[in-house]
Amino acid sequence: MLKKGSKLHSILTGTCPRCQEESMYTDKNPYHLSHLYSMHENCSHCKLKYKIEPSFFYGAMYVSYGLTVLIGILVFLIANYFVVLNAGKALLLTSLGIVIFVPITARLARNIYINMFVAFDKNWKTLH
């Protein structure tokens, strides 16, 4: 189990990076595509404003790009070297893998991005 207070805990669970008490998202399931980017305005516990500035999460697109490339490389290597598919089938499987993981990479990118700017604060209760 991931230890509360670590960046990895917040990134993988999608919880508030400051207090890690609740999910940042209104719907925890990223495959409910109509709510993929639906986030609470503030954390109900520590009052952290998630959109730190207008268009804050546009920077997460760069993180998402890196995650997508990583997933593509991993799926291709598995398909090409472990399952031993020819290059065409491996590329097709890679494309399918990237599409299947789009909601997860989108959420992970936002989680990683906000955790780059906000640190866990074990004393968050004294802030308000």
N, CA, C and O atoms as a GROMACS GRO file, in nm:
protein
  512
    1MET      N    1   0.084  -0.118   0.000
    1MET     CA    2   0.000   0.000   0.000
    1MET      C    3   0.088   0.125   0.000
    1MET      O    4   0.192   0.130   0.067
    2LEU      N    5   0.046   0.224  -0.077
    2LEU     CA    6   0.122   0.348  -0.084
    2LEU      C    7   0.105   0.428   0.043
    2LEU      O    8  -0.005   0.442   0.095
    3LYS      N    9   0.215   0.480   0.090
    3LYS     CA   10   0.213   0.556   0.215
    3LYS      C   11   0.157   0.696   0.191
    3LYS      O   12   0.203   0.769   0.103
    4LYS      N   13   0.057   0.731   0.270
    4LYS     CA   14   0.000   0.864   0.261
    4LYS      C   15   0.108   0.966   0.296
    4LYS      O   16   0.185   0.947   0.390
    5GLY      N   17   0.112   1.072   0.220
    5GLY     CA   18   0.214   1.173   0.239
    5GLY      C   19   0.318   1.172   0.129
    5GLY      O   20   0.396   1.266   0.116
    6SER      N   21   0.320   1.066   0.049
    6SER     CA   22   0.417   1.060  -0.060
    6SER      C   23   0.354   1.115  -0.188
    6SER      O   24   0.232   1.110  -0.206
    7LYS      N   25   0.437   1.167  -0.274
    7LYS     CA   26   0.390   1.218  -0.404
    7LYS      C   27   0.325   1.104  -0.483
    7LYS      O   28   0.222   1.124  -0.548
    8LEU      N   29   0.384   0.986  -0.476
    8LEU     CA   30   0.332   0.872  -0.551
    8LEU      C   31   0.190   0.838  -0.507
    8LEU      O   32   0.107   0.802  -0.590
    9HIS      N   33   0.162   0.849  -0.379
    9HIS     CA   34   0.027   0.823  -0.328
    9HIS      C   35  -0.072   0.919  -0.392
    9HIS      O   36  -0.177   0.876  -0.442
   10SER      N   37  -0.041   1.046  -0.392
   10SER     CA   38  -0.130   1.146  -0.450
   10SER      C   39  -0.145   1.127  -0.600
   10SER      O   40  -0.255   1.140  -0.654
   11ILE      N   41  -0.036   1.096  -0.668
   11ILE     CA   42  -0.040   1.079  -0.813
   11ILE      C   43  -0.125   0.959  -0.852
   11ILE      O   44  -0.210   0.970  -0.941
   12LEU      N   45  -0.104   0.846  -0.788
   12LEU     CA   46  -0.175   0.724  -0.828
   12LEU      C   47  -0.320   0.719  -0.780
   12LEU      O   48  -0.403   0.651  -0.840
   13THR      N   49  -0.352   0.790  -0.672
   13THR     CA   50  -0.489   0.788  -0.621
   13THR      C   51  -0.570   0.909  -0.666
   13THR      O   52  -0.693   0.909  -0.654
   14GLY      N   53  -0.505   1.012  -0.717
   14GLY     CA   54  -0.576   1.132  -0.761
   14GLY      C   55  -0.628   1.215  -0.646
   14GLY      O   56  -0.726   1.289  -0.661
   15THR      N   57  -0.563   1.204  -0.531
   15THR     CA   58  -0.608   1.279  -0.414
   15THR      C   59  -0.541   1.416  -0.410
   15THR      O   60  -0.442   1.440  -0.480
   16CYS      N   61  -0.595   1.502  -0.328
   16CYS     CA   62  -0.542   1.636  -0.310
   16CYS      C   63  -0.394   1.627  -0.275
   16CYS      O   64  -0.357   1.552  -0.184
   17PRO      N   65  -0.308   1.700  -0.346
   17PRO     CA   66  -0.165   1.689  -0.318
   17PRO      C   67  -0.124   1.745  -0.182
   17PRO      O   68  -0.022   1.704  -0.126
   18ARG      N   69  -0.202   1.839  -0.127
   18ARG     CA   70  -0.163   1.899   0.001
   18ARG      C   71  -0.202   1.811   0.120
   18ARG      O   72  -0.119   1.784   0.206
   19CYS      N   73  -0.329   1.766   0.125
   19CYS     CA   74  -0.374   1.690   0.243
   19CYS      C   75  -0.396   1.541   0.214
   19CYS      O   76  -0.394   1.460   0.306
   20GLN      N   77  -0.417   1.506   0.089
   20GLN     CA   78  -0.442   1.369   0.046
   20GLN      C   79  -0.561   1.305   0.116
   20GLN      O   80  -0.562   1.186   0.144
   21GLU      N   81  -0.662   1.387   0.144
   21GLU     CA   82  -0.781   1.340   0.214
   21GLU      C   83  -0.895   1.302   0.119
   21GLU      O   84  -0.978   1.219   0.154
   22GLU      N   85  -0.900   1.362   0.001
   22GLU     CA   86  -1.011   1.331  -0.090
   22GLU      C   87  -0.965   1.338  -0.235
   22GLU      O   88  -0.860   1.395  -0.267
   23SER      N   89  -1.045   1.279  -0.322
   23SER     CA   90  -1.016   1.281  -0.464
   23SER      C   91  -1.036   1.421  -0.520
   23SER      O   92  -1.127   1.494  -0.479
   24MET      N   93  -0.951   1.459  -0.613
   24MET     CA   94  -0.966   1.588  -0.681
   24MET      C   95  -1.080   1.584  -0.782
   24MET      O   96  -1.130   1.688  -0.823
   25TYR      N   97  -1.120   1.465  -0.822
   25TYR     CA   98  -1.216   1.448  -0.930
   25TYR      C   99  -1.357   1.422  -0.878
   25TYR      O  100  -1.374   1.359  -0.773
   26THR      N  101  -1.456   1.472  -0.951
   26THR     CA  102  -1.594   1.450  -0.910
   26THR      C  103  -1.636   1.305  -0.934
   26THR      O  104  -1.725   1.254  -0.866
   27ASP      N  105  -1.573   1.238  -1.028
   27ASP     CA  106  -1.598   1.097  -1.057
   27ASP      C  107  -1.463   1.027  -1.062
   27ASP      O  108  -1.379   1.061  -1.145
   28LYS      N  109  -1.442   0.930  -0.975
   28LYS     CA  110  -1.311   0.864  -0.966
   28LYS      C  111  -1.279   0.777  -1.085
   28LYS      O  112  -1.162   0.746  -1.109
   29ASN      N  113  -1.379   0.735  -1.162
   29ASN     CA  114  -1.357   0.644  -1.274
   29ASN      C  115  -1.320   0.724  -1.399
   29ASN      O  116  -1.404   0.796  -1.452
   30PRO      N  117  -1.196   0.713  -1.448
   30PRO     CA  118  -1.157   0.790  -1.566
   30PRO      C  119  -1.225   0.743  -1.694
   30PRO      O  120  -1.222   0.815  -1.795
   31TYR      N  121  -1.285   0.625  -1.693
   31TYR     CA  122  -1.351   0.576  -1.814
   31TYR      C  123  -1.495   0.626  -1.826
   31TYR      O  124  -1.562   0.592  -1.923
   32HIS      N  125  -1.542   0.705  -1.731
   32HIS     CA  126  -1.667   0.780  -1.750
   32HIS      C  127  -1.625   0.908  -1.823
   32HIS      O  128  -1.602   1.012  -1.762
   33LEU      N  129  -1.615   0.897  -1.954
   33LEU     CA  130  -1.550   0.999  -2.036
   33LEU      C  131  -1.614   1.136  -2.027
   33LEU      O  132  -1.546   1.237  -2.043
   34SER      N  133  -1.744   1.143  -2.002
   34SER     CA  134  -1.808   1.275  -1.993
   34SER      C  135  -1.764   1.350  -1.868
   34SER      O  136  -1.784   1.471  -1.858
   35HIS      N  137  -1.703   1.280  -1.772
   35HIS     CA  138  -1.656   1.342  -1.649
   35HIS      C  139  -1.504   1.329  -1.633
   35HIS      O  140  -1.451   1.346  -1.523
   36LEU      N  141  -1.435   1.299  -1.742
   36LEU     CA  142  -1.291   1.274  -1.736
   36LEU      C  143  -1.216   1.388  -1.670
   36LEU      O  144  -1.129   1.365  -1.585
   37TYR      N  145  -1.247   1.512  -1.707
   37TYR     CA  146  -1.175   1.628  -1.654
   37TYR      C  147  -1.254   1.703  -1.547
   37TYR      O  148  -1.212   1.812  -1.506
   38SER      N  149  -1.364   1.650  -1.502
   38SER     CA  150  -1.445   1.717  -1.400
   38SER      C  151  -1.376   1.710  -1.265
   38SER      O  152  -1.358   1.602  -1.208
   39MET      N  153  -1.339   1.827  -1.215
   39MET     CA  154  -1.268   1.835  -1.088
   39MET      C  155  -1.344   1.927  -0.993
   39MET      O  156  -1.418   2.016  -1.035
   40HIS      N  157  -1.324   1.902  -0.865
   40HIS     CA  158  -1.376   1.995  -0.766
   40HIS      C  159  -1.296   2.125  -0.780
   40HIS      O  160  -1.181   2.123  -0.823
   41GLU      N  161  -1.356   2.237  -0.743
   41GLU     CA  162  -1.285   2.365  -0.747
   41GLU      C  163  -1.175   2.368  -0.640
   41GLU      O  164  -1.061   2.407  -0.667
   42ASN      N  165  -1.212   2.327  -0.518
   42ASN     CA  166  -1.121   2.329  -0.404
   42ASN      C  167  -1.132   2.198  -0.329
   42ASN      O  168  -1.230   2.125  -0.343
   43CYS      N  169  -1.032   2.169  -0.250
   43CYS     CA  170  -1.037   2.053  -0.160
   43CYS      C  171  -1.129   2.090  -0.043
   43CYS      O  172  -1.115   2.199   0.014
   44SER      N  173  -1.220   2.003  -0.009
   44SER     CA  174  -1.313   2.034   0.100
   44SER      C  175  -1.245   2.023   0.237
   44SER      O  176  -1.302   2.066   0.338
   45HIS      N  177  -1.126   1.967   0.241
   45HIS     CA  178  -1.055   1.954   0.369
   45HIS      C  179  -0.957   2.071   0.392
   45HIS      O  180  -0.970   2.144   0.490
   46CYS      N  181  -0.861   2.087   0.302
   46CYS     CA  182  -0.757   2.190   0.323
   46CYS      C  183  -0.782   2.317   0.242
   46CYS      O  184  -0.706   2.413   0.254
   47LYS      N  185  -0.886   2.317   0.158
   47LYS     CA  186  -0.926   2.434   0.079
   47LYS      C  187  -0.829   2.470  -0.033
   47LYS      O  188  -0.835   2.581  -0.085
   48LEU      N  189  -0.741   2.379  -0.072
   48LEU     CA  190  -0.649   2.404  -0.183
   48LEU      C  191  -0.730   2.426  -0.310
   48LEU      O  192  -0.818   2.347  -0.342
   49LYS      N  193  -0.700   2.533  -0.381
   49LYS     CA  194  -0.762   2.559  -0.511
   49LYS      C  195  -0.684   2.479  -0.615
   49LYS      O  196  -0.564   2.501  -0.633
   50TYR      N  197  -0.752   2.386  -0.683
   50TYR     CA  198  -0.683   2.297  -0.776
   50TYR      C  199  -0.634   2.370  -0.901
   50TYR      O  200  -0.522   2.345  -0.946
   51LYS      N  201  -0.715   2.456  -0.956
   51LYS     CA  202  -0.670   2.533  -1.073
   51LYS      C  203  -0.597   2.656  -1.020
   51LYS      O  204  -0.657   2.762  -1.000
   52ILE      N  205  -0.471   2.639  -0.997
   52ILE     CA  206  -0.389   2.740  -0.932
   52ILE      C  207  -0.394   2.874  -1.006
   52ILE      O  208  -0.391   2.980  -0.944
   53GLU      N  209  -0.402   2.869  -1.136
   53GLU     CA  210  -0.417   2.988  -1.219
   53GLU      C  211  -0.498   2.949  -1.341
   53GLU      O  212  -0.513   2.830  -1.369
   54PRO      N  213  -0.551   3.047  -1.415
   54PRO     CA  214  -0.628   3.012  -1.536
   54PRO      C  215  -0.544   2.926  -1.631
   54PRO      O  216  -0.425   2.952  -1.651
   55SER      N  217  -0.606   2.828  -1.687
   55SER     CA  218  -0.541   2.737  -1.782
   55SER      C  219  -0.423   2.661  -1.721
   55SER      O  220  -0.332   2.619  -1.793
   56PHE      N  221  -0.425   2.642  -1.591
   56PHE     CA  222  -0.314   2.576  -1.522
   56PHE      C  223  -0.284   2.439  -1.580
   56PHE      O  224  -0.167   2.404  -1.600
   57PHE      N  225  -0.387   2.360  -1.608
   57PHE     CA  226  -0.364   2.221  -1.648
   57PHE      C  227  -0.324   2.205  -1.795
   57PHE      O  228  -0.308   2.093  -1.841
   58TYR      N  229  -0.309   2.315  -1.869
   58TYR     CA  230  -0.257   2.302  -2.005
   58TYR      C  231  -0.116   2.244  -2.004
   58TYR      O  232  -0.076   2.173  -2.096
   59GLY      N  233  -0.041   2.273  -1.900
   59GLY     CA  234   0.094   2.217  -1.887
   59GLY      C  235   0.094   2.066  -1.874
   59GLY      O  236   0.194   2.001  -1.905
   60ALA      N  237  -0.019   2.010  -1.828
   60ALA     CA  238  -0.029   1.865  -1.814
   60ALA      C  239  -0.027   1.795  -1.950
   60ALA      O  240  -0.002   1.674  -1.957
   61MET      N  241  -0.053   1.870  -2.058
   61MET     CA  242  -0.047   1.808  -2.192
   61MET      C  243   0.093   1.756  -2.223
   61MET      O  244   0.109   1.653  -2.289
   62TYR      N  245   0.195   1.827  -2.175
   62TYR     CA  246   0.332   1.783  -2.199
   62TYR      C  247   0.362   1.656  -2.121
   62TYR      O  248   0.431   1.566  -2.170
   63VAL      N  249   0.310   1.648  -2.000
   63VAL     CA  250   0.326   1.527  -1.919
   63VAL      C  251   0.252   1.412  -1.985
   63VAL      O  252   0.302   1.299  -1.991
   64SER      N  253   0.132   1.440  -2.035
   64SER     CA  254   0.052   1.338  -2.103
   64SER      C  255   0.124   1.284  -2.227
   64SER      O  256   0.121   1.164  -2.254
   65TYR      N  257   0.188   1.372  -2.300
   65TYR     CA  258   0.264   1.330  -2.417
   65TYR      C  259   0.374   1.232  -2.377
   65TYR      O  260   0.392   1.128  -2.441
   66GLY      N  261   0.447   1.264  -2.272
   66GLY     CA  262   0.554   1.175  -2.225
   66GLY      C  263   0.500   1.040  -2.180
   66GLY      O  264   0.559   0.937  -2.211
   67LEU      N  265   0.387   1.041  -2.108
   67LEU     CA  266   0.326   0.915  -2.064
   67LEU      C  267   0.279   0.831  -2.183
   67LEU      O  268   0.294   0.709  -2.184
   68THR      N  269   0.222   0.898  -2.283
   68THR     CA  270   0.174   0.827  -2.401
   68THR      C  271   0.289   0.764  -2.478
   68THR      O  272   0.278   0.651  -2.525
   69VAL      N  273   0.398   0.836  -2.492
   69VAL     CA  274   0.516   0.780  -2.558
   69VAL      C  275   0.568   0.659  -2.480
   69VAL      O  276   0.603   0.557  -2.540
   70LEU      N  277   0.574   0.671  -2.349
   70LEU     CA  278   0.620   0.560  -2.265
   70LEU      C  279   0.531   0.437  -2.282
   70LEU      O  280   0.580   0.325  -2.298
   71ILE      N  281   0.400   0.457  -2.279
   71ILE     CA  282   0.307   0.345  -2.298
   71ILE      C  283   0.324   0.285  -2.436
   71ILE      O  284   0.325   0.162  -2.451
   72GLY      N  285   0.338   0.369  -2.538
   72GLY     CA  286   0.358   0.318  -2.674
   72GLY      C  287   0.483   0.234  -2.687
   72GLY      O  288   0.480   0.128  -2.749
   73ILE      N  289   0.591   0.280  -2.629
   73ILE     CA  290   0.717   0.205  -2.634
   73ILE      C  291   0.703   0.072  -2.561
   73ILE      O  292   0.746  -0.032  -2.611
   74LEU      N  293   0.644   0.075  -2.440
   74LEU     CA  294   0.628  -0.049  -2.364
   74LEU      C  295   0.541  -0.151  -2.436
   74LEU      O  296   0.576  -0.269  -2.444
   75VAL      N  297   0.427  -0.106  -2.490
   75VAL     CA  298   0.337  -0.199  -2.560
   75VAL      C  299   0.406  -0.254  -2.684
   75VAL      O  300   0.395  -0.373  -2.712
   76PHE      N  301   0.477  -0.169  -2.758
   76PHE     CA  302   0.547  -0.216  -2.878
   76PHE      C  303   0.654  -0.319  -2.842
   76PHE      O  304   0.665  -0.423  -2.908
   77LEU      N  305   0.732  -0.291  -2.738
   77LEU     CA  306   0.837  -0.386  -2.699
   77LEU      C  307   0.778  -0.520  -2.655
   77LEU      O  308   0.830  -0.626  -2.690
   78ILE      N  309   0.671  -0.514  -2.579
   78ILE     CA  310   0.606  -0.639  -2.536
   78ILE      C  311   0.551  -0.715  -2.655
   78ILE      O  312   0.569  -0.836  -2.666
   79ALA      N  313   0.484  -0.643  -2.746
   79ALA     CA  314   0.425  -0.709  -2.864
   79ALA      C  315   0.533  -0.763  -2.958
   79ALA      O  316   0.517  -0.871  -3.015
   80ASN      N  317   0.639  -0.689  -2.973
   80ASN     CA  318   0.742  -0.727  -3.070
   80ASN      C  319   0.838  -0.832  -3.017
   80ASN      O  320   0.880  -0.920  -3.093
   81TYR      N  321   0.874  -0.826  -2.890
   81TYR     CA  322   0.978  -0.915  -2.838
   81TYR      C  323   0.927  -1.029  -2.752
   81TYR      O  324   0.987  -1.136  -2.749
   82PHE      N  325   0.817  -1.008  -2.681
   82PHE     CA  326   0.768  -1.114  -2.593
   82PHE      C  327   0.655  -1.194  -2.657
   82PHE      O  328   0.650  -1.316  -2.642
   83VAL      N  329   0.566  -1.127  -2.727
   83VAL     CA  330   0.458  -1.197  -2.796
   83VAL      C  331   0.503  -1.237  -2.937
   83VAL      O  332   0.443  -1.324  -2.999
   84VAL      N  333   0.607  -1.175  -2.986
   84VAL     CA  334   0.670  -1.199  -3.116
   84VAL      C  335   0.571  -1.181  -3.231
   84VAL      O  336   0.548  -1.272  -3.310
   85LEU      N  337   0.515  -1.062  -3.238
   85LEU     CA  338   0.432  -1.024  -3.352
   85LEU      C  339   0.520  -0.953  -3.454
   85LEU      O  340   0.624  -0.898  -3.420
   86ASN      N  341   0.476  -0.955  -3.581
   86ASN     CA  342   0.552  -0.880  -3.680
   86ASN      C  343   0.532  -0.730  -3.654
   86ASN      O  344   0.445  -0.692  -3.577
   87ALA      N  345   0.613  -0.647  -3.718
   87ALA     CA  346   0.614  -0.503  -3.690
   87ALA      C  347   0.477  -0.439  -3.714
   87ALA      O  348   0.435  -0.353  -3.637
   88GLY      N  349   0.408  -0.479  -3.820
   88GLY     CA  350   0.276  -0.422  -3.851
   88GLY      C  351   0.174  -0.450  -3.741
   88GLY      O  352   0.102  -0.360  -3.697
   89LYS      N  353   0.168  -0.575  -3.698
   89LYS     CA  354   0.074  -0.611  -3.592
   89LYS      C  355   0.114  -0.547  -3.459
   89LYS      O  356   0.028  -0.507  -3.380
   90ALA      N  357   0.244  -0.538  -3.435
   90ALA     CA  358   0.292  -0.474  -3.312
   90ALA      C  359   0.254  -0.326  -3.309
   90ALA      O  360   0.214  -0.274  -3.205
   91LEU      N  361   0.265  -0.259  -3.424
   91LEU     CA  362   0.224  -0.118  -3.431
   91LEU      C  363   0.074  -0.101  -3.414
   91LEU      O  364   0.029  -0.007  -3.349
   92LEU      N  365  -0.003  -0.192  -3.470
   92LEU     CA  366  -0.148  -0.188  -3.453
   92LEU      C  367  -0.185  -0.208  -3.307
   92LEU      O  368  -0.271  -0.137  -3.254
   93LEU      N  369  -0.122  -0.303  -3.242
   93LEU     CA  370  -0.146  -0.327  -3.100
   93LEU      C  371  -0.102  -0.207  -3.015
   93LEU      O  372  -0.166  -0.173  -2.916
   94THR      N  373   0.008  -0.145  -3.054
   94THR     CA  374   0.056  -0.025  -2.985
   94THR      C  375  -0.046   0.087  -2.995
   94THR      O  376  -0.077   0.152  -2.895
   95SER      N  377  -0.099   0.109  -3.114
   95SER     CA  378  -0.202   0.213  -3.133
   95SER      C  379  -0.324   0.184  -3.048
   95SER      O  380  -0.380   0.275  -2.986
   96LEU      N  381  -0.367   0.060  -3.046
   96LEU     CA  382  -0.483   0.021  -2.966
   96LEU      C  383  -0.455   0.042  -2.818
   96LEU      O  384  -0.542   0.090  -2.745
   97GLY      N  385  -0.336   0.005  -2.773
   97GLY     CA  386  -0.298   0.024  -2.632
   97GLY      C  387  -0.298   0.171  -2.593
   97GLY      O  388  -0.344   0.206  -2.484
   98ILE      N  389  -0.248   0.256  -2.681
   98ILE     CA  390  -0.247   0.400  -2.652
   98ILE      C  391  -0.389   0.453  -2.639
   98ILE      O  392  -0.418   0.530  -2.548
   99VAL      N  393  -0.477   0.413  -2.730
   99VAL     CA  394  -0.616   0.460  -2.725
   99VAL      C  395  -0.686   0.411  -2.599
   99VAL      O  396  -0.760   0.487  -2.536
  100ILE      N  397  -0.664   0.288  -2.562
  100ILE     CA  398  -0.728   0.231  -2.442
  100ILE      C  399  -0.683   0.305  -2.316
  100ILE      O  400  -0.763   0.323  -2.223
  101PHE      N  401  -0.557   0.347  -2.311
  101PHE     CA  402  -0.503   0.412  -2.192
  101PHE      C  403  -0.519   0.565  -2.190
  101PHE      O  404  -0.472   0.629  -2.096
  102VAL      N  405  -0.583   0.624  -2.290
  102VAL     CA  406  -0.598   0.770  -2.295
  102VAL      C  407  -0.661   0.827  -2.167
  102VAL      O  408  -0.605   0.923  -2.112
  103PRO      N  409  -0.772   0.774  -2.116
  103PRO     CA  410  -0.828   0.832  -1.993
  103PRO      C  411  -0.734   0.823  -1.873
  103PRO      O  412  -0.728   0.914  -1.791
  104ILE      N  413  -0.662   0.714  -1.864
  104ILE     CA  414  -0.570   0.697  -1.751
  104ILE      C  415  -0.452   0.794  -1.764
  104ILE      O  416  -0.413   0.856  -1.666
  105THR      N  417  -0.395   0.807  -1.884
  105THR     CA  418  -0.283   0.899  -1.901
  105THR      C  419  -0.326   1.044  -1.881
  105THR      O  420  -0.250   1.125  -1.829
  106ALA      N  421  -0.447   1.077  -1.922
  106ALA     CA  422  -0.497   1.214  -1.903
  106ALA      C  423  -0.505   1.247  -1.754
  106ALA      O  424  -0.462   1.354  -1.712
  107ARG      N  425  -0.561   1.156  -1.676
  107ARG     CA  426  -0.571   1.180  -1.531
  107ARG      C  427  -0.434   1.178  -1.465
  107ARG      O  428  -0.403   1.264  -1.383
  108LEU      N  429  -0.352   1.081  -1.499
  108LEU     CA  430  -0.218   1.073  -1.440
  108LEU      C  431  -0.137   1.198  -1.470
  108LEU      O  432  -0.063   1.248  -1.385
  109ALA      N  433  -0.150   1.250  -1.592
  109ALA     CA  434  -0.077   1.370  -1.630
  109ALA      C  435  -0.118   1.488  -1.542
  109ALA      O  436  -0.032   1.564  -1.496
  110ARG      N  437  -0.247   1.504  -1.517
  110ARG     CA  438  -0.294   1.611  -1.428
  110ARG      C  439  -0.242   1.590  -1.286
  110ARG      O  440  -0.199   1.685  -1.220
  111ASN      N  441  -0.247   1.466  -1.241
  111ASN     CA  442  -0.201   1.435  -1.106
  111ASN      C  443  -0.052   1.465  -1.091
  111ASN      O  444  -0.010   1.525  -0.992
  112ILE      N  445   0.027   1.424  -1.188
  112ILE     CA  446   0.171   1.450  -1.184
  112ILE      C  447   0.197   1.600  -1.189
  112ILE      O  448   0.279   1.652  -1.114
  113TYR      N  449   0.126   1.669  -1.278
  113TYR     CA  450   0.151   1.813  -1.297
  113TYR      C  451   0.122   1.893  -1.170
  113TYR      O  452   0.204   1.976  -1.130
  114ILE      N  453   0.008   1.870  -1.108
  114ILE     CA  454  -0.023   1.947  -0.987
  114ILE      C  455   0.071   1.911  -0.873
  114ILE      O  456   0.102   1.995  -0.788
  115ASN      N  457   0.117   1.786  -0.870
  115ASN     CA  458   0.212   1.745  -0.765
  115ASN      C  459   0.350   1.805  -0.786
  115ASN      O  460   0.432   1.802  -0.695
  116MET      N  461   0.378   1.857  -0.904
  116MET     CA  462   0.504   1.926  -0.928
  116MET      C  463   0.505   2.062  -0.858
  116MET      O  464   0.612   2.116  -0.829
  117PHE      N  465   0.387   2.117  -0.831
  117PHE     CA  466   0.377   2.252  -0.776
  117PHE      C  467   0.325   2.258  -0.633
  117PHE      O  468   0.344   2.358  -0.564
  118VAL      N  469   0.260   2.152  -0.587
  118VAL     CA  470   0.202   2.151  -0.453
  118VAL      C  471   0.259   2.033  -0.375
  118VAL      O  472   0.255   1.919  -0.422
  119ALA      N  473   0.310   2.060  -0.258
  119ALA     CA  474   0.368   1.955  -0.173
  119ALA      C  475   0.270   1.913  -0.065
  119ALA      O  476   0.182   1.989  -0.025
  120PHE      N  477   0.287   1.791  -0.017
  120PHE     CA  478   0.208   1.741   0.095
  120PHE      C  479   0.246   1.822   0.219
  120PHE      O  480   0.363   1.852   0.242
  121ASP      N  481   0.146   1.856   0.298
  121ASP     CA  482   0.170   1.930   0.422
  121ASP      C  483   0.098   1.858   0.535
  121ASP      O  484  -0.024   1.864   0.545
  122LYS      N  485   0.175   1.791   0.619
  122LYS     CA  486   0.113   1.715   0.728
  122LYS      C  487   0.044   1.807   0.828
  122LYS      O  488  -0.040   1.762   0.906
  123ASN      N  489   0.077   1.932   0.826
  123ASN     CA  490   0.015   2.030   0.916
  123ASN      C  491  -0.092   2.113   0.846
  123ASN      O  492  -0.114   2.228   0.883
  124TRP      N  493  -0.158   2.056   0.744
  124TRP     CA  494  -0.255   2.132   0.666
  124TRP      C  495  -0.371   2.183   0.750
  124TRP      O  496  -0.433   2.282   0.712
  125LYS      N  497  -0.402   2.118   0.861
  125LYS     CA  498  -0.515   2.161   0.946
  125LYS      C  499  -0.489   2.297   1.009
  125LYS      O  500  -0.584   2.367   1.043
  126THR      N  501  -0.363   2.334   1.025
  126THR     CA  502  -0.332   2.462   1.087
  126THR      C  503  -0.334   2.577   0.987
  126THR      O  504  -0.320   2.693   1.024
  127LEU      N  505  -0.352   2.544   0.857
  127LEU     CA  506  -0.353   2.648   0.755
  127LEU      C  507  -0.481   2.731   0.758
  127LEU      O  508  -0.481   2.848   0.722
  128HIS      N  509  -0.591   2.669   0.802
  128HIS     CA  510  -0.721   2.739   0.801
  128HIS      C  511  -0.787   2.727   0.935
  128HIS      O  512  -0.896   2.779   0.955
   0.00000   0.00000   0.00000
